[in-house]
Amino acid sequence: MDIQYFIERFAEAIEIEQVDALSAKTVFHNLDAWNSLALLSVIAMLDETFGVQIEMKELEKLVTIQDIFDKARSLQ
């Protein structure tokens, strides 16, 4: 799994068209598109695309896209 591919899937999951606006250091909680539906979409994306299951409470504790990526990689 590559971070850029992950960022693209993340952007798709929360319906952000400008992928270039995102980076590994992006604090996803601060994104305009971030809400409870986005949270559920990311959880579904992680499961469907990467075969990784992360609990909602655990995902809420993470801060950056890199944090989600690292957590997902650790669970693969």
N, CA, C and O atoms as a Tripos MOL2 file, in Angstrom:
@<TRIPOS>MOLECULE
protein
  304   303    76     0     0
PROTEIN
NO_CHARGES

@<TRIPOS>ATOM
      1 N           0.8570   -1.1740    0.0000 N.3       1 MET1
      2 CA          0.0000    0.0000    0.0000 C.3       1 MET1
      3 C           0.9000    1.2330    0.0000 C.2       1 MET1
      4 O           1.8630    1.3260    0.7620 O.2       1 MET1
      5 N           0.5650    2.1550   -0.8580 N.am      2 ASP2
      6 CA          1.3290    3.3830   -1.0490 C.3       2 ASP2
      7 C           0.4940    4.5690   -0.5170 C.2       2 ASP2
      8 O          -0.7260    4.5920   -0.6830 O.2       2 ASP2
      9 N           1.1530    5.5430    0.1170 N.am      3 ILE3
     10 CA          0.4380    6.6550    0.7570 C.3       3 ILE3
     11 C          -0.3650    7.4690   -0.2490 C.2       3 ILE3
     12 O          -1.4760    7.8960    0.0660 O.2       3 ILE3
     13 N           0.1660    7.6970   -1.4580 N.am      4 GLN4
     14 CA         -0.5810    8.4850   -2.4400 C.3       4 GLN4
     15 C          -1.8510    7.7610   -2.8790 C.2       4 GLN4
     16 O          -2.9070    8.3780   -3.0160 O.2       4 GLN4
     17 N          -1.7470    6.4630   -3.0960 N.am      5 TYR5
     18 CA         -2.9260    5.6690   -3.4360 C.3       5 TYR5
     19 C          -3.9430    5.7420   -2.2990 C.2       5 TYR5
     20 O          -5.1440    5.8740   -2.5350 O.2       5 TYR5
     21 N          -3.4550    5.6570   -1.0760 N.am      6 PHE6
     22 CA         -4.3270    5.7370    0.0920 C.3       6 PHE6
     23 C          -5.0400    7.0890    0.1540 C.2       6 PHE6
     24 O          -6.2410    7.1490    0.4160 O.2       6 PHE6
     25 N          -4.3040    8.1660   -0.0870 N.am      7 ILE7
     26 CA         -4.8960    9.5090   -0.0650 C.3       7 ILE7
     27 C          -5.9820    9.6260   -1.1370 C.2       7 ILE7
     28 O          -7.0290   10.2270   -0.8950 O.2       7 ILE7
     29 N          -5.7400    9.0610   -2.3080 N.am      8 GLU8
     30 CA         -6.7380    9.0900   -3.3790 C.3       8 GLU8
     31 C          -8.0020    8.3460   -2.9800 C.2       8 GLU8
     32 O          -9.1080    8.8150   -3.2470 O.2       8 GLU8
     33 N          -7.8490    7.1890   -2.3440 N.am      9 ARG9
     34 CA         -9.0240    6.4280   -1.8830 C.3       9 ARG9
     35 C          -9.7500    7.1750   -0.7650 C.2       9 ARG9
     36 O         -10.9790    7.1660   -0.7010 O.2       9 ARG9
     37 N          -8.9790    7.8230    0.1210 N.am     10 PHE10
     38 CA         -9.5500    8.6090    1.2070 C.3      10 PHE10
     39 C         -10.3910    9.7480    0.6180 C.2      10 PHE10
     40 O         -11.5300    9.9650    1.0320 O.2      10 PHE10
     41 N          -9.8230   10.4660   -0.3440 N.am     11 ALA11
     42 CA        -10.5280   11.5900   -0.9790 C.3      11 ALA11
     43 C         -11.8090   11.1130   -1.6520 C.2      11 ALA11
     44 O         -12.8500   11.7630   -1.5570 O.2      11 ALA11
     45 N         -11.7260   10.0000   -2.3150 N.am     12 GLU12
     46 CA        -12.9010    9.4280   -2.9780 C.3      12 GLU12
     47 C         -13.9730    9.0700   -1.9540 C.2      12 GLU12
     48 O         -15.1580    9.3210   -2.1750 O.2      12 GLU12
     49 N         -13.5570    8.4870   -0.8430 N.am     13 ALA13
     50 CA        -14.5030    8.0600    0.1940 C.3      13 ALA13
     51 C         -15.2740    9.2280    0.7860 C.2      13 ALA13
     52 O         -16.4600    9.1010    1.0900 O.2      13 ALA13
     53 N         -14.6040   10.3760    0.9530 N.am     14 ILE14
     54 CA        -15.2970   11.5200    1.5670 C.3      14 ILE14
     55 C         -15.6830   12.5820    0.5370 C.2      14 ILE14
     56 O         -16.0500   13.7050    0.8810 O.2      14 ILE14
     57 N         -15.5880   12.1880   -0.7410 N.am     15 GLU15
     58 CA        -16.0510   13.0060   -1.8600 C.3      15 GLU15
     59 C         -15.3330   14.3510   -1.9760 C.2      15 GLU15
     60 O         -15.9610   15.3980   -2.1340 O.2      15 GLU15
     61 N         -14.0130   14.2940   -1.8940 N.am     16 ILE16
     62 CA        -13.1880   15.4820   -2.1450 C.3      16 ILE16
     63 C         -12.6180   15.3280   -3.5460 C.2      16 ILE16
     64 O         -11.9160   14.3570   -3.8280 O.2      16 ILE16
     65 N         -12.9150   16.2770   -4.4230 N.am     17 GLU17
     66 CA        -12.4650   16.1980   -5.8070 C.3      17 GLU17
     67 C         -11.0180   16.6430   -5.9800 C.2      17 GLU17
     68 O         -10.3190   16.1410   -6.8610 O.2      17 GLU17
     69 N         -10.5640   17.5700   -5.1600 N.am     18 GLN18
     70 CA         -9.2050   18.0930   -5.2810 C.3      18 GLN18
     71 C          -8.2460   17.2980   -4.3970 C.2      18 GLN18
     72 O          -7.9070   17.7170   -3.2900 O.2      18 GLN18
     73 N          -7.8250   16.1640   -4.8990 N.am     19 VAL19
     74 CA         -6.9240   15.2860   -4.1560 C.3      19 VAL19
     75 C          -5.6160   16.0100   -3.8380 C.2      19 VAL19
     76 O          -4.9980   15.7530   -2.8050 O.2      19 VAL19
     77 N          -5.1980   16.9120   -4.7210 N.am     20 ASP20
     78 CA         -3.9460   17.6470   -4.5110 C.3      20 ASP20
     79 C          -3.9810   18.5060   -3.2500 C.2      20 ASP20
     80 O          -2.9320   18.8970   -2.7390 O.2      20 ASP20
     81 N          -5.1760   18.8000   -2.7480 N.am     21 ALA21
     82 CA         -5.3050   19.6040   -1.5320 C.3      21 ALA21
     83 C          -4.9900   18.7860   -0.2820 C.2      21 ALA21
     84 O          -4.8510   19.3390    0.8090 O.2      21 ALA21
     85 N          -4.8780   17.4680   -0.4440 N.am     22 LEU22
     86 CA         -4.6220   16.5810    0.6860 C.3      22 LEU22
     87 C          -3.1780   16.0950    0.6740 C.2      22 LEU22
     88 O          -2.5640   15.9410   -0.3820 O.2      22 LEU22
     89 N          -2.6570   15.8620    1.8580 N.am     23 SER23
     90 CA         -1.3330   15.2660    2.0030 C.3      23 SER23
     91 C          -1.3680   14.3270    3.2060 C.2      23 SER23
     92 O          -2.3670   14.2490    3.9210 O.2      23 SER23
     93 N          -0.2880   13.6350    3.4090 N.am     24 ALA24
     94 CA         -0.2010   12.7300    4.5540 C.3      24 ALA24
     95 C          -0.3560   13.4810    5.8730 C.2      24 ALA24
     96 O          -0.8350   12.9200    6.8590 O.2      24 ALA24
     97 N           0.0490   14.7490    5.8880 N.am     25 LYS25
     98 CA         -0.0130   15.5530    7.1120 C.3      25 LYS25
     99 C          -1.3440   16.2590    7.3220 C.2      25 LYS25
    100 O          -1.5140   16.9600    8.3200 O.2      25 LYS25
    101 N          -2.2920   16.0890    6.4030 N.am     26 THR26
    102 CA         -3.6010   16.7280    6.5240 C.3      26 THR26
    103 C          -4.3130   16.2440    7.7890 C.2      26 THR26
    104 O          -4.4290   15.0420    8.0260 O.2      26 THR26
    105 N          -4.7840   17.1880    8.5900 N.am     27 VAL27
    106 CA         -5.5930   16.8660    9.7660 C.3      27 VAL27
    107 C          -7.0240   16.7020    9.2630 C.2      27 VAL27
    108 O          -7.7220   17.6830    9.0040 O.2      27 VAL27
    109 N          -7.4450   15.4590    9.1320 N.am     28 PHE28
    110 CA         -8.7160   15.1870    8.4690 C.3      28 PHE28
    111 C          -9.9230   15.7150    9.2340 C.2      28 PHE28
    112 O         -10.9540   15.9920    8.6210 O.2      28 PHE28
    113 N          -9.8280   15.8610   10.5470 N.am     29 HIS29
    114 CA        -10.9430   16.4070   11.3370 C.3      29 HIS29
    115 C         -11.2420   17.8550   10.9540 C.2      29 HIS29
    116 O         -12.3520   18.3390   11.1760 O.2      29 HIS29
    117 N         -10.2570   18.5500   10.3790 N.am     30 ASN30
    118 CA        -10.4240   19.9570   10.0030 C.3      30 ASN30
    119 C         -10.9710   20.1490    8.5980 C.2      30 ASN30
    120 O         -11.2280   21.2830    8.1920 O.2      30 ASN30
    121 N         -11.1520   19.0860    7.8580 N.am     31 LEU31
    122 CA        -11.6630   19.2010    6.4930 C.3      31 LEU31
    123 C         -13.1440   19.5620    6.5030 C.2      31 LEU31
    124 O         -13.9030   19.0670    7.3360 O.2      31 LEU31
    125 N         -13.5510   20.4220    5.5800 N.am     32 ASP32
    126 CA        -14.9620   20.8030    5.4740 C.3      32 ASP32
    127 C         -15.8540   19.5940    5.2200 C.2      32 ASP32
    128 O         -16.9990   19.5530    5.6710 O.2      32 ASP32
    129 N         -15.3290   18.6200    4.5020 N.am     33 ALA33
    130 CA        -16.1050   17.4310    4.1500 C.3      33 ALA33
    131 C         -16.1960   16.4170    5.2960 C.2      33 ALA33
    132 O         -16.9050   15.4170    5.1800 O.2      33 ALA33
    133 N         -15.4840   16.6670    6.3980 N.am     34 TRP34
    134 CA        -15.4570   15.6890    7.4850 C.3      34 TRP34
    135 C         -16.6840   15.8200    8.3750 C.2      34 TRP34
    136 O         -16.9420   16.8770    8.9520 O.2      34 TRP34
    137 N         -17.4310   14.7380    8.4750 N.am     35 ASN35
    138 CA        -18.6000   14.6600    9.3540 C.3      35 ASN35
    139 C         -18.8160   13.1840    9.6880 C.2      35 ASN35
    140 O         -17.9810   12.3450    9.3500 O.2      35 ASN35
    141 N         -19.9050   12.8690   10.3330 N.am     36 SER36
    142 CA        -20.1240   11.4800   10.7520 C.3      36 SER36
    143 C         -20.2810   10.5460    9.5470 C.2      36 SER36
    144 O         -19.8740    9.3860    9.6080 O.2      36 SER36
    145 N         -20.8620   11.0400    8.4630 N.am     37 LEU37
    146 CA        -20.9930   10.2210    7.2610 C.3      37 LEU37
    147 C         -19.6180    9.9560    6.6390 C.2      37 LEU37
    148 O         -19.3510    8.8510    6.1650 O.2      37 LEU37
    149 N         -18.7600   10.9580    6.6410 N.am     38 ALA38
    150 CA        -17.3960   10.7890    6.1260 C.3      38 ALA38
    151 C         -16.6510    9.7480    6.9620 C.2      38 ALA38
    152 O         -15.9300    8.9110    6.4200 O.2      38 ALA38
    153 N         -16.8280    9.8040    8.2680 N.am     39 LEU39
    154 CA        -16.1960    8.8290    9.1620 C.3      39 LEU39
    155 C         -16.6130    7.4160    8.7870 C.2      39 LEU39
    156 O         -15.7690    6.5260    8.6740 O.2      39 LEU39
    157 N         -17.9060    7.2080    8.5930 N.am     40 LEU40
    158 CA        -18.4090    5.8880    8.2150 C.3      40 LEU40
    159 C         -17.9070    5.4800    6.8300 C.2      40 LEU40
    160 O         -17.6160    4.3080    6.5900 O.2      40 LEU40
    161 N         -17.8080    6.4450    5.9290 N.am     41 SER41
    162 CA        -17.3130    6.1600    4.5800 C.3      41 SER41
    163 C         -15.8530    5.7190    4.6090 C.2      41 SER41
    164 O         -15.4650    4.8210    3.8620 O.2      41 SER41
    165 N         -15.0520    6.3310    5.4500 N.am     42 VAL42
    166 CA        -13.6480    5.9470    5.5660 C.3      42 VAL42
    167 C         -13.5390    4.5530    6.1730 C.2      42 VAL42
    168 O         -12.7180    3.7510    5.7290 O.2      42 VAL42
    169 N         -14.3380    4.2630    7.1600 N.am     43 ILE43
    170 CA        -14.3350    2.9230    7.7610 C.3      43 ILE43
    171 C         -14.7030    1.8790    6.6990 C.2      43 ILE43
    172 O         -14.0740    0.8240    6.6200 O.2      43 ILE43
    173 N         -15.7190    2.1750    5.8890 N.am     44 ALA44
    174 CA        -16.1280    1.2530    4.8260 C.3      44 ALA44
    175 C         -15.0320    1.1100    3.7720 C.2      44 ALA44
    176 O         -14.7680    0.0040    3.3010 O.2      44 ALA44
    177 N         -14.3960    2.2140    3.4020 N.am     45 MET45
    178 CA        -13.3190    2.1890    2.4150 C.3      45 MET45
    179 C         -12.1590    1.3320    2.9070 C.2      45 MET45
    180 O         -11.6000    0.5430    2.1450 O.2      45 MET45
    181 N         -11.7990    1.4850    4.1620 N.am     46 LEU46
    182 CA        -10.7050    0.6970    4.7310 C.3      46 LEU46
    183 C         -11.0100   -0.7940    4.6640 C.2      46 LEU46
    184 O         -10.1350   -1.6030    4.3540 O.2      46 LEU46
    185 N         -12.2390   -1.1450    4.9520 N.am     47 ASP47
    186 CA        -12.6450   -2.5480    4.9280 C.3      47 ASP47
    187 C         -12.6960   -3.0780    3.4940 C.2      47 ASP47
    188 O         -12.1340   -4.1350    3.2070 O.2      47 ASP47
    189 N         -13.3620   -2.3570    2.5970 N.am     48 GLU48
    190 CA        -13.5550   -2.8230    1.2230 C.3      48 GLU48
    191 C         -12.2730   -2.8150    0.4010 C.2      48 GLU48
    192 O         -12.0020   -3.7630   -0.3370 O.2      48 GLU48
    193 N         -11.4870   -1.7580    0.5230 N.am     49 THR49
    194 CA        -10.3140   -1.5850   -0.3270 C.3      49 THR49
    195 C          -9.0730   -2.2730    0.2320 C.2      49 THR49
    196 O          -8.2740   -2.8330   -0.5190 O.2      49 THR49
    197 N          -8.9180   -2.2270    1.5430 N.am     50 PHE50
    198 CA         -7.6870   -2.7240    2.1490 C.3      50 PHE50
    199 C          -7.8960   -3.9320    3.0690 C.2      50 PHE50
    200 O          -6.9290   -4.4930    3.5830 O.2      50 PHE50
    201 N          -9.1550   -4.3330    3.2750 N.am     51 GLY51
    202 CA         -9.4270   -5.4810    4.1290 C.3      51 GLY51
    203 C          -9.0850   -5.2460    5.5850 C.2      51 GLY51
    204 O          -8.7280   -6.1760    6.3090 O.2      51 GLY51
    205 N          -9.1960   -3.9890    6.0140 N.am     52 VAL52
    206 CA         -8.8260   -3.5930    7.3720 C.3      52 VAL52
    207 C         -10.0690   -3.1000    8.1020 C.2      52 VAL52
    208 O         -10.8510   -2.3230    7.5550 O.2      52 VAL52
    209 N         -10.2450   -3.5490    9.3240 N.am     53 GLN53
    210 CA        -11.3740   -3.0970   10.1220 C.3      53 GLN53
    211 C         -10.8720   -2.2720   11.3010 C.2      53 GLN53
    212 O         -10.1250   -2.7530   12.1540 O.2      53 GLN53
    213 N         -11.3020   -1.0230   11.3210 N.am     54 ILE54
    214 CA        -10.9470   -0.1080   12.4030 C.3      54 ILE54
    215 C         -12.2430    0.3610   13.0510 C.2      54 ILE54
    216 O         -13.1740    0.7900   12.3700 O.2      54 ILE54
    217 N         -12.2860    0.2750   14.3590 N.am     55 GLU55
    218 CA        -13.4650    0.7260   15.1000 C.3      55 GLU55
    219 C         -13.6100    2.2480   15.0090 C.2      55 GLU55
    220 O         -12.6150    2.9660   14.9030 O.2      55 GLU55
    221 N         -14.8310    2.7250   15.0520 N.am     56 MET56
    222 CA        -15.1080    4.1510   14.9640 C.3      56 MET56
    223 C         -14.3760    4.9300   16.0590 C.2      56 MET56
    224 O         -13.7790    5.9700   15.7820 O.2      56 MET56
    225 N         -14.4170    4.4410   17.2800 N.am     57 LYS57
    226 CA        -13.7540    5.1360   18.3920 C.3      57 LYS57
    227 C         -12.2470    5.2210   18.1750 C.2      57 LYS57
    228 O         -11.6180    6.2180   18.5310 O.2      57 LYS57
    229 N         -11.6780    4.1840   17.5960 N.am     58 GLU58
    230 CA        -10.2460    4.1690   17.3420 C.3      58 GLU58
    231 C          -9.8800    5.1620   16.2380 C.2      58 GLU58
    232 O          -8.8780    5.8700   16.3410 O.2      58 GLU58
    233 N         -10.6840    5.2110   15.1980 N.am     59 LEU59
    234 CA        -10.4370    6.1430   14.0980 C.3      59 LEU59
    235 C         -10.5690    7.5900   14.5620 C.2      59 LEU59
    236 O          -9.8200    8.4570   14.1140 O.2      59 LEU59
    237 N         -11.5060    7.8500   15.4480 N.am     60 GLU60
    238 CA        -11.7040    9.2090   15.9620 C.3      60 GLU60
    239 C         -10.4850    9.7140   16.7390 C.2      60 GLU60
    240 O         -10.2850   10.9240   16.8440 O.2      60 GLU60
    241 N          -9.6770    8.8170   17.2800 N.am     61 LYS61
    242 CA         -8.4900    9.2060   18.0490 C.3      61 LYS61
    243 C          -7.3200    9.6150   17.1570 C.2      61 LYS61
    244 O          -6.3940   10.2900   17.6090 O.2      61 LYS61
    245 N          -7.3640    9.2070   15.8930 N.am     62 LEU62
    246 CA         -6.2850    9.5220   14.9660 C.3      62 LEU62
    247 C          -6.4120   10.9710   14.4990 C.2      62 LEU62
    248 O          -7.4920   11.5560   14.5790 O.2      62 LEU62
    249 N          -5.3200   11.5490   14.0150 N.am     63 VAL63
    250 CA         -5.3080   12.9770   13.6970 C.3      63 VAL63
    251 C          -5.1010   13.2570   12.2080 C.2      63 VAL63
    252 O          -5.8510   14.0260   11.6060 O.2      63 VAL63
    253 N          -4.0940   12.6390   11.6280 N.am     64 THR64
    254 CA         -3.7540   12.9340   10.2350 C.3      64 THR64
    255 C          -4.0910   11.7470    9.3290 C.2      64 THR64
    256 O          -4.3490   10.6390    9.7990 O.2      64 THR64
    257 N          -4.0830   12.0040    8.0400 N.am     65 ILE65
    258 CA         -4.2770   10.9210    7.0760 C.3      65 ILE65
    259 C          -3.1500    9.9010    7.2360 C.2      65 ILE65
    260 O          -3.3770    8.6980    7.1060 O.2      65 ILE65
    261 N          -1.9620   10.3710    7.5120 N.am     66 GLN66
    262 CA         -0.8180    9.4620    7.7470 C.3      66 GLN66
    263 C          -1.1130    8.5280    8.9180 C.2      66 GLN66
    264 O          -0.7670    7.3480    8.8700 O.2      66 GLN66
    265 N          -1.7470    9.0440    9.9640 N.am     67 ASP67
    266 CA         -2.0940    8.2120   11.1180 C.3      67 ASP67
    267 C          -3.0310    7.0710   10.7090 C.2      67 ASP67
    268 O          -2.8590    5.9330   11.1450 O.2      67 ASP67
    269 N          -4.0220    7.3830    9.8680 N.am     68 ILE68
    270 CA         -4.9520    6.3480    9.4070 C.3      68 ILE68
    271 C          -4.1930    5.3270    8.5640 C.2      68 ILE68
    272 O          -4.3650    4.1190    8.7280 O.2      68 ILE68
    273 N          -3.3570    5.8240    7.6670 N.am     69 PHE69
    274 CA         -2.5490    4.9520    6.8080 C.3      69 PHE69
    275 C          -1.6800    4.0170    7.6440 C.2      69 PHE69
    276 O          -1.6390    2.8130    7.3930 O.2      69 PHE69
    277 N          -0.9910    4.5690    8.6320 N.am     70 ASP70
    278 CA         -0.1140    3.7570    9.4880 C.3      70 ASP70
    279 C          -0.9190    2.6990   10.2600 C.2      70 ASP70
    280 O          -0.4960    1.5500   10.3820 O.2      70 ASP70
    281 N          -2.0590    3.1000   10.7660 N.am     71 LYS71
    282 CA         -2.8980    2.1670   11.5110 C.3      71 LYS71
    283 C          -3.3820    1.0490   10.6000 C.2      71 LYS71
    284 O          -3.3640   -0.1220   10.9800 O.2      71 LYS71
    285 N          -3.8150    1.4120    9.3970 N.am     72 ALA72
    286 CA         -4.2960    0.4130    8.4390 C.3      72 ALA72
    287 C          -3.1850   -0.5650    8.0670 C.2      72 ALA72
    288 O          -3.4220   -1.7700    7.9830 O.2      72 ALA72
    289 N          -1.9820   -0.0580    7.8450 N.am     73 ARG73
    290 CA         -0.8520   -0.9190    7.4980 C.3      73 ARG73
    291 C          -0.5110   -1.8710    8.6440 C.2      73 ARG73
    292 O          -0.1300   -3.0190    8.4140 O.2      73 ARG73
    293 N          -0.6490   -1.3920    9.8640 N.am     74 SER74
    294 CA         -0.3250   -2.2450   11.0090 C.3      74 SER74
    295 C          -1.3200   -3.3730   11.1810 C.2      74 SER74
    296 O          -1.0130   -4.3800   11.8200 O.2      74 SER74
    297 N          -2.5070   -3.2190   10.6190 N.am     75 LEU75
    298 CA         -3.5530   -4.2240   10.7470 C.3      75 LEU75
    299 C          -3.6250   -5.1940    9.5630 C.2      75 LEU75
    300 O          -4.3830   -6.1640    9.5910 O.2      75 LEU75
    301 N          -2.8360   -4.9240    8.5350 N.am     76 GLN76
    302 CA         -2.8690   -5.8020    7.3610 C.3      76 GLN76
    303 C          -2.1220   -7.0840    7.6100 C.2      76 GLN76
    304 O          -2.0490   -7.9380    6.7260 O.2      76 GLN76
@<TRIPOS>BOND
     1     1     2 1
     2     2     3 1
     3     3     4 2
     4     3     5 am
     5     5     6 1
     6     6     7 1
     7     7     8 2
     8     7     9 am
     9     9    10 1
    10    10    11 1
    11    11    12 2
    12    11    13 am
    13    13    14 1
    14    14    15 1
    15    15    16 2
    16    15    17 am
    17    17    18 1
    18    18    19 1
    19    19    20 2
    20    19    21 am
    21    21    22 1
    22    22    23 1
    23    23    24 2
    24    23    25 am
    25    25    26 1
    26    26    27 1
    27    27    28 2
    28    27    29 am
    29    29    30 1
    30    30    31 1
    31    31    32 2
    32    31    33 am
    33    33    34 1
    34    34    35 1
    35    35    36 2
    36    35    37 am
    37    37    38 1
    38    38    39 1
    39    39    40 2
    40    39    41 am
    41    41    42 1
    42    42    43 1
    43    43    44 2
    44    43    45 am
    45    45    46 1
    46    46    47 1
    47    47    48 2
    48    47    49 am
    49    49    50 1
    50    50    51 1
    51    51    52 2
    52    51    53 am
    53    53    54 1
    54    54    55 1
    55    55    56 2
    56    55    57 am
    57    57    58 1
    58    58    59 1
    59    59    60 2
    60    59    61 am
    61    61    62 1
    62    62    63 1
    63    63    64 2
    64    63    65 am
    65    65    66 1
    66    66    67 1
    67    67    68 2
    68    67    69 am
    69    69    70 1
    70    70    71 1
    71    71    72 2
    72    71    73 am
    73    73    74 1
    74    74    75 1
    75    75    76 2
    76    75    77 am
    77    77    78 1
    78    78    79 1
    79    79    80 2
    80    79    81 am
    81    81    82 1
    82    82    83 1
    83    83    84 2
    84    83    85 am
    85    85    86 1
    86    86    87 1
    87    87    88 2
    88    87    89 am
    89    89    90 1
    90    90    91 1
    91    91    92 2
    92    91    93 am
    93    93    94 1
    94    94    95 1
    95    95    96 2
    96    95    97 am
    97    97    98 1
    98    98    99 1
    99    99   100 2
   100    99   101 am
   101   101   102 1
   102   102   103 1
   103   103   104 2
   104   103   105 am
   105   105   106 1
   106   106   107 1
   107   107   108 2
   108   107   109 am
   109   109   110 1
   110   110   111 1
   111   111   112 2
   112   111   113 am
   113   113   114 1
   114   114   115 1
   115   115   116 2
   116   115   117 am
   117   117   118 1
   118   118   119 1
   119   119   120 2
   120   119   121 am
   121   121   122 1
   122   122   123 1
   123   123   124 2
   124   123   125 am
   125   125   126 1
   126   126   127 1
   127   127   128 2
   128   127   129 am
   129   129   130 1
   130   130   131 1
   131   131   132 2
   132   131   133 am
   133   133   134 1
   134   134   135 1
   135   135   136 2
   136   135   137 am
   137   137   138 1
   138   138   139 1
   139   139   140 2
   140   139   141 am
   141   141   142 1
   142   142   143 1
   143   143   144 2
   144   143   145 am
   145   145   146 1
   146   146   147 1
   147   147   148 2
   148   147   149 am
   149   149   150 1
   150   150   151 1
   151   151   152 2
   152   151   153 am
   153   153   154 1
   154   154   155 1
   155   155   156 2
   156   155   157 am
   157   157   158 1
   158   158   159 1
   159   159   160 2
   160   159   161 am
   161   161   162 1
   162   162   163 1
   163   163   164 2
   164   163   165 am
   165   165   166 1
   166   166   167 1
   167   167   168 2
   168   167   169 am
   169   169   170 1
   170   170   171 1
   171   171   172 2
   172   171   173 am
   173   173   174 1
   174   174   175 1
   175   175   176 2
   176   175   177 am
   177   177   178 1
   178   178   179 1
   179   179   180 2
   180   179   181 am
   181   181   182 1
   182   182   183 1
   183   183   184 2
   184   183   185 am
   185   185   186 1
   186   186   187 1
   187   187   188 2
   188   187   189 am
   189   189   190 1
   190   190   191 1
   191   191   192 2
   192   191   193 am
   193   193   194 1
   194   194   195 1
   195   195   196 2
   196   195   197 am
   197   197   198 1
   198   198   199 1
   199   199   200 2
   200   199   201 am
   201   201   202 1
   202   202   203 1
   203   203   204 2
   204   203   205 am
   205   205   206 1
   206   206   207 1
   207   207   208 2
   208   207   209 am
   209   209   210 1
   210   210   211 1
   211   211   212 2
   212   211   213 am
   213   213   214 1
   214   214   215 1
   215   215   216 2
   216   215   217 am
   217   217   218 1
   218   218   219 1
   219   219   220 2
   220   219   221 am
   221   221   222 1
   222   222   223 1
   223   223   224 2
   224   223   225 am
   225   225   226 1
   226   226   227 1
   227   227   228 2
   228   227   229 am
   229   229   230 1
   230   230   231 1
   231   231   232 2
   232   231   233 am
   233   233   234 1
   234   234   235 1
   235   235   236 2
   236   235   237 am
   237   237   238 1
   238   238   239 1
   239   239   240 2
   240   239   241 am
   241   241   242 1
   242   242   243 1
   243   243   244 2
   244   243   245 am
   245   245   246 1
   246   246   247 1
   247   247   248 2
   248   247   249 am
   249   249   250 1
   250   250   251 1
   251   251   252 2
   252   251   253 am
   253   253   254 1
   254   254   255 1
   255   255   256 2
   256   255   257 am
   257   257   258 1
   258   258   259 1
   259   259   260 2
   260   259   261 am
   261   261   262 1
   262   262   263 1
   263   263   264 2
   264   263   265 am
   265   265   266 1
   266   266   267 1
   267   267   268 2
   268   267   269 am
   269   269   270 1
   270   270   271 1
   271   271   272 2
   272   271   273 am
   273   273   274 1
   274   274   275 1
   275   275   276 2
   276   275   277 am
   277   277   278 1
   278   278   279 1
   279   279   280 2
   280   279   281 am
   281   281   282 1
   282   282   283 1
   283   283   284 2
   284   283   285 am
   285   285   286 1
   286   286   287 1
   287   287   288 2
   288   287   289 am
   289   289   290 1
   290   290   291 1
   291   291   292 2
   292   291   293 am
   293   293   294 1
   294   294   295 1
   295   295   296 2
   296   295   297 am
   297   297   298 1
   298   298   299 1
   299   299   300 2
   300   299   301 am
   301   301   302 1
   302   302   303 1
   303   303   304 2
@<TRIPOS>SUBSTRUCTURE
     1 MET1         2 RESIDUE 1 A MET
     2 ASP2         6 RESIDUE 1 A ASP
     3 ILE3        10 RESIDUE 1 A ILE
     4 GLN4        14 RESIDUE 1 A GLN
     5 TYR5        18 RESIDUE 1 A TYR
     6 PHE6        22 RESIDUE 1 A PHE
     7 ILE7        26 RESIDUE 1 A ILE
     8 GLU8        30 RESIDUE 1 A GLU
     9 ARG9        34 RESIDUE 1 A ARG
    10 PHE10       38 RESIDUE 1 A PHE
    11 ALA11       42 RESIDUE 1 A ALA
    12 GLU12       46 RESIDUE 1 A GLU
    13 ALA13       50 RESIDUE 1 A ALA
    14 ILE14       54 RESIDUE 1 A ILE
    15 GLU15       58 RESIDUE 1 A GLU
    16 ILE16       62 RESIDUE 1 A ILE
    17 GLU17       66 RESIDUE 1 A GLU
    18 GLN18       70 RESIDUE 1 A GLN
    19 VAL19       74 RESIDUE 1 A VAL
    20 ASP20       78 RESIDUE 1 A ASP
    21 ALA21       82 RESIDUE 1 A ALA
    22 LEU22       86 RESIDUE 1 A LEU
    23 SER23       90 RESIDUE 1 A SER
    24 ALA24       94 RESIDUE 1 A ALA
    25 LYS25       98 RESIDUE 1 A LYS
    26 THR26      102 RESIDUE 1 A THR
    27 VAL27      106 RESIDUE 1 A VAL
    28 PHE28      110 RESIDUE 1 A PHE
    29 HIS29      114 RESIDUE 1 A HIS
    30 ASN30      118 RESIDUE 1 A ASN
    31 LEU31      122 RESIDUE 1 A LEU
    32 ASP32      126 RESIDUE 1 A ASP
    33 ALA33      130 RESIDUE 1 A ALA
    34 TRP34      134 RESIDUE 1 A TRP
    35 ASN35      138 RESIDUE 1 A ASN
    36 SER36      142 RESIDUE 1 A SER
    37 LEU37      146 RESIDUE 1 A LEU
    38 ALA38      150 RESIDUE 1 A ALA
    39 LEU39      154 RESIDUE 1 A LEU
    40 LEU40      158 RESIDUE 1 A LEU
    41 SER41      162 RESIDUE 1 A SER
    42 VAL42      166 RESIDUE 1 A VAL
    43 ILE43      170 RESIDUE 1 A ILE
    44 ALA44      174 RESIDUE 1 A ALA
    45 MET45      178 RESIDUE 1 A MET
    46 LEU46      182 RESIDUE 1 A LEU
    47 ASP47      186 RESIDUE 1 A ASP
    48 GLU48      190 RESIDUE 1 A GLU
    49 THR49      194 RESIDUE 1 A THR
    50 PHE50      198 RESIDUE 1 A PHE
    51 GLY51      202 RESIDUE 1 A GLY
    52 VAL52      206 RESIDUE 1 A VAL
    53 GLN53      210 RESIDUE 1 A GLN
    54 ILE54      214 RESIDUE 1 A ILE
    55 GLU55      218 RESIDUE 1 A GLU
    56 MET56      222 RESIDUE 1 A MET
    57 LYS57      226 RESIDUE 1 A LYS
    58 GLU58      230 RESIDUE 1 A GLU
    59 LEU59      234 RESIDUE 1 A LEU
    60 GLU60      238 RESIDUE 1 A GLU
    61 LYS61      242 RESIDUE 1 A LYS
    62 LEU62      246 RESIDUE 1 A LEU
    63 VAL63      250 RESIDUE 1 A VAL
    64 THR64      254 RESIDUE 1 A THR
    65 ILE65      258 RESIDUE 1 A ILE
    66 GLN66      262 RESIDUE 1 A GLN
    67 ASP67      266 RESIDUE 1 A ASP
    68 ILE68      270 RESIDUE 1 A ILE
    69 PHE69      274 RESIDUE 1 A PHE
    70 ASP70      278 RESIDUE 1 A ASP
    71 LYS71      282 RESIDUE 1 A LYS
    72 ALA72      286 RESIDUE 1 A ALA
    73 ARG73      290 RESIDUE 1 A ARG
    74 SER74      294 RESIDUE 1 A SER
    75 LEU75      298 RESIDUE 1 A LEU
    76 GLN76      302 RESIDUE 1 A GLN
